[in-house]
Amino acid sequence: MAKPPDFNPLFQAEFTATLARLNAELEAAEKSVEPLLRRTPRHSWLSLAAHPDLSNAGALDRLAKLVTEYLNRDTTYALSLAELAVAVAEEMPDNSYPKAVMAQLRAHALKDLGKVLRTIARHEDAIDALLRAELLLEVHHGLYQDVVLIRLHLAFTYQEVDRYTEAFALIRECKQVFADYGDSRMVLIAGVTEGALLHRLAKYREAREAYMLLMLSAHPDLETEAALRKNIGLCCIELGDFVEAESNLLESARLYSNELGQPIEALRAQTGYGRLLIRMRQIERGIVQLKPIRRAFLRQGMPEEAGICALEIIEGLLTRNKPEDAERLARMVIAEFTRANLNNRAITALGYLTRAIGAKQASAPLVQNVREYILSLRTNPEREFLRRTTVSGSESEQ
């Protein structure tokens, strides 16, 4: 990655000259964009690409905010918004704004499209959109930070298609550039991403070190601290450091519940604590901890999270040699996933586990494998399930 460019006063002046116009457009877009979308059937949105109410930077900014708002609520709606934003940006005449501004508008529309495509697991399309965005920006030296942001999103996407070496390289380069610019927020985001990738690759010791370094050096806000503590706790479980796992998971749950008012995240941290109790062979305490959490997830209409919680209980039941109870609970989870129309691959994996329990061939590692597989389907819904079988006391994959 090239060295960040020196400050360019001409570039800065060009941006300053357009500031009043941009502010006026932002104000107008607050009143015009959403009424226009409501009046137009969604299947006809692309016909609005040249509409005067949309053909400006303020409208594109409003569309970007709507993409972010709907990304985790309604991905099909977010995709329609992102595709419209790209069409609007590409339809705008090249002389609508200074060249660098036009590049920025088009690149950020493509970046948002890439984010949505990654969320719905269209990873190759996401990479294509992000590379197009990077190409638009690279010729404008004043937009170097925008380039780095695009590359960080590329790193997010590369890890979803198992391009881990490229993902690590981009994350670490981006983190250094953000540090050079003094952008502590983006340094923190890049660091969390690096830790998550290490965690995903089961490099638990390295991931824990990355998370703990951020706790010490990045001065995270309360929400980030809660997430970091949860991740540190989960890593510590896998490393057998149960004392550290307990303190971090309980503090994470406390922060989410009492300080941040995020009960769902608190439940996830409490699920981790239940997992810890099971691994510590405090089986009854673990099951008592997990059962009300599972019920809470079901009341929230979150059957997948409830199923993950159930798998922790199933691991405990198998450890206590209660296969009948474990099989009964596994069948309940299959029914819940089926009613919720969740990924058929997850249901297939649960079916395999249920049959293994019935045949007295299930083990705690098999339950853990099924749990991690179901979690992985969130970002890679086409991933195949590798069945694990016990052969002479060791595990093999089929």
Secondary structure, DSSP 4 states (H G I P E B T S, - for coil): -PPPPPP-HHHHHHHHHTHHHHHHHHHHHHHHHHHHHHHS-GGGGGGGTT-TTTSSHHHHHHHHHHHHHHTTT-HHHHHHHHHHHHHHHHHS-GGGS-HHHHHHHHHHHHHHHHHHHHHTT-HHHHHHHHHHHHHHHHT-GGGHHHHHHHHHHHHHHHGGGT-HHHHHHHHHHHHHHHHHTT-HHHHHHHHHHHHHHHHHTT-HHHHHHHHHHHHHHS---HHHHHHHHHHHHHHHHHHT-HHHHHHHHHHHHHIIIIIS--HHHHHHHHHHHHHHHHHTT-HHHHHHHHHHHHHHHHHTT-HHHHHHHHHHHHHHHHHTT-HHHHHHHHHHHHHHHHHTT--HHHHHHHHHHHHHHHTT---HHHHHHHHHHHHHTTT-TTPPP--EEEETTEEEE-
